[in-house]
Amino acid sequence: MPALIDQIEPLKQAALAQFQAAEDMAALDQARSQFLGAHGQFTALMKQLGALPKEEKPAAGKQINQAKGELEAALAARRSELELAAVLPKDPTDFTLPGRRRGLGCSHPLTQVIEDIVRSFRKLGFVVADGPEIEDDYHCFDALNTPADHPARDTQDTFYLDHPTPRLLLRTHTSSVQIRVMEKQAPPIRIIVPGRVYRRDNADATHNPTFQQIEGLYVDRGVTVGDLKGTVEFVFRELLGADTRIRFRPHYFSYTEPSFEIDFANATVRKMGKAWLEIAGCGMVHPQVFVNVGYDPEQWTGWAFGFGIERIAMLRYGVNDIRLFYENDQRFLRQF
Ligand code: DAH
């Protein structure tokens, strides 16, 4: 048996090797108790210290303590290595690779135009109203004074649902929401209605079977065509530029009397080689419409208008095909 002092270094080396070899916490713990546990080899060595001759004790004691310190440090180091290994992914990760970028979305160009229109009308005290896209023929036509033999009610123009009473259809215009709101609310009324409408058109550069409209309705006492024109002019100038002029041309709609088509002129229109471009329909609410919703036409007056959103968006962004708005092609949408 070698002298105690000569056993320290080899035993320390053996312990260090085992600590390093431990592949998991259980193995490390096992190695720890083998050397440093109550019945461990290294502990046994320390116990023998007391039996040494007095003059050998200090040197051996110092060496043992130093070795023990080293072993405990090695144990702690290996323990944290194993802990780290346990939480890291098994496959090596290359932290220098560039991250994956998540694309930021943006509003659809039609949504942007609708939001701008709504913002302008809000300045004038209008609020947004809403109605169903699946409508009955009463709200879409009859209540708007559109007779049963009117071409708009033709199955060639309108998508009808297979539901005879009431006769259901996909609304062909947002004007139906005028009726819905007036049925529920007493005057005065100041609403705008952005919404999707449907018509049996074949898709081409300027037509799509579904598109968006915005409807406006103003009902109060003593409302005039002047109010209508002033409002329309304010909003279109905000929307299409300060150089925008508008004009009213007499027209016919069954739910307004008198009725007008609105044309506008500005630099964009001139660039297209035209003097005026038709943009909307409007008029003074027909007394029969008021009767249909239970308003007294002797007391109440009003105006209404409606126009297509895509037309405005196409002019504004220089888009030449309406179908682009509905194809959801990222290369197109990303530009807005
Ligand atoms: N509903 C009409 C259309 O679809 C637009 C319209 C014209 C709405 C005149 C109105 C109006 O409120 O007064 O083309």
Residues whose N, C-alpha, C, O or C-beta is under 5 A from the ligand:
A	BS01	DAH	T172 H173 S175 G216 F253 T256 G281 C282 G283 A304 F305 G306
